Amino acid sequence: QIRQTPVLEAIPIQILTSKYTEGLPESIVKQGVVHHHGVAENDENLGEVNIDKAKYIILIAKDPNDCISDSLTFDVLSRIQSLGTQAMIVAEVTEDANRTRMTKLGAEVVIRPIRAYPELLARALVATGTEQVLENLFIHDGDHMVRFDCAFRDKKWSDIVCRFVVGGAGIPMGYINENGVHVNPLPTET
């Protein structure tokens, strides 16, 4: 996803992990990704991946389903803070209660590990704040997607959006007709 994001497509990428003892898969190497074998819970390893010169640092939860991962992330953030960096840090957190702790240690963006949507990480890098909107759509506590079945003809998309917003029904994101699903149509589309 990073390589598919235009403003990030040429950025150097280094991965620090104890996995891939035989090296990264060829498909990742072909994208110009460099592998450093080691763990982020080690100051020397962090130095080898140049955190002091990094533009972005992404801390991926060791296990997206285990809250102990937050402790490891907290440790790494502490190490990065003591070593120093100007990088924008994105950190995955498994427990919402730990978000504030991660932010206090320098994580500018704290997101849930949503492995099915790696786009979330790339969006967080280039459009900080949008990850909160996207993440919120995955839970039912806050905003969520709803389908309204209603019939209308010869209405401009902009008029439909305005009616929904003014009526307090939310913001339409698309419509479905006999030709399929249409996401984010042009305002002038009928």
Rosetta blueprint (number, residue, H / E / L):
1 Q L
2 I L
3 R L
4 Q L
5 T L
6 P L
7 V L
8 L L
9 E L
10 A L
11 I L
12 P L
13 I E
14 Q E
15 I E
16 L E
17 T E
18 S L
19 K L
20 Y L
21 T L
22 E L
23 G L
24 L L
25 P L
26 E H
27 S H
28 I H
29 V H
30 K L
31 Q L
32 G L
33 V E
34 V E
35 H E
36 H E
37 H E
38 G L
39 V L
40 A L
41 E L
42 N L
43 D H
44 E H
45 N H
46 L H
47 G H
48 E H
49 V L
50 N L
51 I L
52 D L
53 K L
54 A L
55 K L
56 Y E
57 I E
58 I E
59 L E
60 I L
61 A L
62 K L
63 D L
64 P L
65 N L
66 D L
67 C L
68 I H
69 S H
70 D H
71 S H
72 L H
73 T H
74 F H
75 D H
76 V H
77 L H
78 S H
79 R H
80 I H
81 Q H
82 S H
83 L H
84 G L
85 T L
86 Q L
87 A L
88 M E
89 I E
90 V E
91 A E
92 E E
93 V L
94 T L
95 E L
96 D H
97 A H
98 N H
99 R H
100 T H
101 R H
102 M H
103 T H
104 K H
105 L L
106 G L
107 A L
108 E L
109 V E
110 V E
111 I E
112 R L
113 P L
114 I L
115 R L
116 A L
117 Y L
118 P L
119 E H
120 L H
121 L H
122 A H
123 R H
124 A H
125 L H
126 V H
127 A L
128 T L
129 G L
130 T H
131 E H
132 Q H
133 V H
134 L H
135 E H
136 N H
137 L H
138 F L
139 I L
140 H L
141 D L
142 G L
143 D L
144 H L
145 M L
146 V L
147 R L
148 F L
149 D L
150 C L
151 A L
152 F L
153 R L
154 D L
155 K L
156 K L
157 W H
158 S H
159 D H
160 I H
161 V H
162 C H
163 R H
164 F H
165 V H
166 V H
167 G L
168 G L
169 A L
170 G L
171 I L
172 P L
173 M L
174 G E
175 Y E
176 I E
177 N E
178 E L
179 N L
180 G E
181 V E
182 H E
183 V E
184 N L
185 P L
186 L L
187 P L
188 T L
189 E L
190 T L
